[in-house]
Amino acid sequence: MLVTFALGSVHAFSVFIVPLENLLQSPRSEISLIYSLALVALTFAVLLGYRIYALAPAWLLVMGTCLAAAIGLGLASMAKNWWLLFAGYSLVFGFSNGIGYGYCLQLVGRVMPETRGFAMGAVTAAYAVGSIVFAQIFAWRIATESVRSALLTLAVGLVCIALIAPLMLRISRASYGASSTDERHVASRLEHGKVAQFWLAYMASVFAGLMAIGHAAGIALAKGANIEVAIRAAIMIGIGSAFGGFAAGWLVDRWPLRRLLVGLPLMAAATLLVISLASNAGLVVLLLSLVGFSYGAIIAVYPVAIASYFGERGAEAYGRVFTAWGFAGLVAPWSAGLIYDLRGGYELAMIIAALIALISAFSAAFFRLEQATEGLAH
């Protein structure tokens, strides 16, 4: 949770959008692309992660990941142009972020199989809490110093975590290891058709959340908010996401999975449609927190369902399905920035995201999750 807390700062990027526009003299679509490409790098890291996780002890992998992320932020802090910012933030920090997030999520699922839903939900919720806390820290450092100072503050924090978290893992003797599940049984369960089903539903379900997280402050400003309220919007969507992660971790052991996988994107779709019509900035901030709640719950529920359904090869299956998150992470924030540049507002982007969320609910309604539910029961 400590590691994902720091790495969750990537979702506080909306605080940087306006300062970076002014610093680099670039349009919003180009600045949004920095965040989108960071999510793409993050996705590739999760996709390839299952090949890396067992190569080193838990403490060493976590230490290396945190230090690499800090180096990436150091490079980004020196950026005088878009390309250096891309190299440091999108590539190095983004890829390290994916390794750290994916590994911690899979690690707790293996170490705590009896409470997998709660453990994995807590790790994803900590990721969301990081976006809340660092949105405030970034806003403070930008206001008092500079964008460079904000990025270096996070880098220093990651260096500290690179010392603390490995020590905690060594004391607890946590190990990625291997599950006792029969390999011959699980190998037949990695069905390409089922992976494709999960991919479509997951992509459509996270699209709205990633778009709103990437532009939370900008959406509030477009609705007439001042800077203080806009920063609060970035914080509130993170708070909603954190509550969603914890709530899903609790509910996933008590409610049918399909009920959550259908209901959560429906909530997001309805909320986005109201945001597109709303004119009150305070109401928009409140509604953004509901979008965040839906997103936080979704990213907690899907890993549990995938890990339970695919067994020992759950990490591999999750890596493949997670490319859907990367696709949405690339398209959603960038397209919202492009729509803003063309139309001067986010209303059309909200409507498109709502329609895509409805596709997720429709797709999940046809899931047959008996295997997943059985896995959770055991």
ChimeraX attribute file (.defattr): number of C-alpha atoms within 10 A of each C-alpha:
attribute: neighborCount
match mode: 1-to-1
recipient: residues
	/A:1	21
	/A:2	15
	/A:3	25
	/A:4	25
	/A:5	21
	/A:6	26
	/A:7	27
	/A:8	23
	/A:9	23
	/A:10	24
	/A:11	25
	/A:12	31
	/A:13	22
	/A:14	26
	/A:15	28
	/A:16	21
	/A:17	23
	/A:18	15
	/A:19	17
	/A:20	19
	/A:21	16
	/A:22	10
	/A:23	14
	/A:24	14
	/A:25	12
	/A:26	14
	/A:27	16
	/A:28	20
	/A:29	20
	/A:30	16
	/A:31	26
	/A:32	27
	/A:33	23
	/A:34	25
	/A:35	26
	/A:36	27
	/A:37	24
	/A:38	27
	/A:39	29
	/A:40	26
	/A:41	24
	/A:42	29
	/A:43	29
	/A:44	19
	/A:45	25
	/A:46	30
	/A:47	23
	/A:48	17
	/A:49	22
	/A:50	21
	/A:51	11
	/A:52	13
	/A:53	22
	/A:54	15
	/A:55	11
	/A:56	12
	/A:57	17
	/A:58	22
	/A:59	21
	/A:60	16
	/A:61	19
	/A:62	25
	/A:63	22
	/A:64	16
	/A:65	22
	/A:66	27
	/A:67	21
	/A:68	21
	/A:69	27
	/A:70	28
	/A:71	21
	/A:72	24
	/A:73	28
	/A:74	23
	/A:75	20
	/A:76	26
	/A:77	21
	/A:78	15
	/A:79	19
	/A:80	11
	/A:81	14
	/A:82	17
	/A:83	13
	/A:84	16
	/A:85	23
	/A:86	23
	/A:87	20
	/A:88	23
	/A:89	29
	/A:90	28
	/A:91	22
	/A:92	22
	/A:93	31
	/A:94	30
	/A:95	24
	/A:96	28
	/A:97	31
	/A:98	26
	/A:99	28
	/A:100	26
	/A:101	26
	/A:102	27
	/A:103	26
	/A:104	22
	/A:105	24
	/A:106	24
	/A:107	20
	/A:108	23
	/A:109	26
	/A:110	21
	/A:111	17
	/A:112	13
	/A:113	16
	/A:114	13
	/A:115	17
	/A:116	24
	/A:117	27
	/A:118	25
	/A:119	26
	/A:120	30
	/A:121	34
	/A:122	25
	/A:123	27
	/A:124	32
	/A:125	31
	/A:126	25
	/A:127	28
	/A:128	34
	/A:129	27
	/A:130	26
	/A:131	29
	/A:132	27
	/A:133	18
	/A:134	27
	/A:135	27
	/A:136	17
	/A:137	17
	/A:138	25
	/A:139	21
	/A:140	14
	/A:141	17
	/A:142	18
	/A:143	12
	/A:144	11
	/A:145	11
	/A:146	16
	/A:147	23
	/A:148	18
	/A:149	17
	/A:150	23
	/A:151	23
	/A:152	20
	/A:153	18
	/A:154	21
	/A:155	24
	/A:156	16
	/A:157	13
	/A:158	25
	/A:159	18
	/A:160	15
	/A:161	19
	/A:162	23
	/A:163	15
	/A:164	15
	/A:165	20
	/A:166	20
	/A:167	15
	/A:168	12
	/A:169	16
	/A:170	14
	/A:171	10
	/A:172	9
	/A:173	11
	/A:174	16
	/A:175	18
	/A:176	19
	/A:177	13
	/A:178	10
	/A:179	13
	/A:180	8
	/A:181	11
	/A:182	10
	/A:183	12
	/A:184	8
	/A:185	12
	/A:186	15
	/A:187	13
	/A:188	10
	/A:189	17
	/A:190	18
	/A:191	11
	/A:192	11
	/A:193	9
	/A:194	17
	/A:195	16
	/A:196	14
	/A:197	16
	/A:198	24
	/A:199	21
	/A:200	17
	/A:201	27
	/A:202	27
	/A:203	23
	/A:204	25
	/A:205	35
	/A:206	30
	/A:207	29
	/A:208	31
	/A:209	33
	/A:210	26
	/A:211	25
	/A:212	30
	/A:213	31
	/A:214	28
	/A:215	28
	/A:216	31
	/A:217	30
	/A:218	26
	/A:219	29
	/A:220	28
	/A:221	19
	/A:222	18
	/A:223	22
	/A:224	14
	/A:225	21
	/A:226	14
	/A:227	15
	/A:228	11
	/A:229	17
	/A:230	26
	/A:231	24
	/A:232	23
	/A:233	34
	/A:234	33
	/A:235	29
	/A:236	26
	/A:237	31
	/A:238	36
	/A:239	24
	/A:240	26
	/A:241	35
	/A:242	31
	/A:243	24
	/A:244	30
	/A:245	33
	/A:246	24
	/A:247	20
	/A:248	29
	/A:249	26
	/A:250	17
	/A:251	18
	/A:252	25
	/A:253	17
	/A:254	12
	/A:255	12
	/A:256	14
	/A:257	25
	/A:258	20
	/A:259	13
	/A:260	21
	/A:261	25
	/A:262	24
	/A:263	18
	/A:264	22
	/A:265	34
	/A:266	22
	/A:267	19
	/A:268	28
	/A:269	27
	/A:270	16
	/A:271	20
	/A:272	29
	/A:273	18
	/A:274	17
	/A:275	26
	/A:276	19
	/A:277	12
	/A:278	15
	/A:279	14
	/A:280	13
	/A:281	21
	/A:282	18
	/A:283	14
	/A:284	24
	/A:285	26
	/A:286	16
	/A:287	22
	/A:288	30
	/A:289	27
	/A:290	25
	/A:291	31
	/A:292	30
	/A:293	29
	/A:294	31
	/A:295	32
	/A:296	31
	/A:297	29
	/A:298	27
	/A:299	24
	/A:300	28
	/A:301	26
	/A:302	21
	/A:303	27
	/A:304	29
	/A:305	25
	/A:306	24
	/A:307	23
	/A:308	25
	/A:309	24
	/A:310	25
	/A:311	25
	/A:312	22
	/A:313	22
	/A:314	23
	/A:315	27
	/A:316	21
	/A:317	26
	/A:318	26
	/A:319	21
	/A:320	21
	/A:321	27
	/A:322	26
	/A:323	22
	/A:324	24
	/A:325	25
	/A:326	26
	/A:327	19
	/A:328	25
	/A:329	28
	/A:330	25
	/A:331	19
	/A:332	28
	/A:333	30
	/A:334	25
	/A:335	17
	/A:336	27
	/A:337	27
	/A:338	21
	/A:339	18
	/A:340	20
	/A:341	14
	/A:342	10
	/A:343	11
	/A:344	11
	/A:345	20
	/A:346	23
	/A:347	22
	/A:348	15
	/A:349	22
	/A:350	24
	/A:351	20
	/A:352	17
	/A:353	26
	/A:354	26
	/A:355	19
	/A:356	20
	/A:357	30
	/A:358	22
	/A:359	21
	/A:360	28
	/A:361	25
	/A:362	15
	/A:363	19
	/A:364	25
	/A:365	15
	/A:366	11
	/A:367	16
	/A:368	12
	/A:369	17
	/A:370	13
	/A:371	16
	/A:372	19
	/A:373	20
	/A:374	11
	/A:375	17
	/A:376	22
	/A:377	11
	/A:378	8
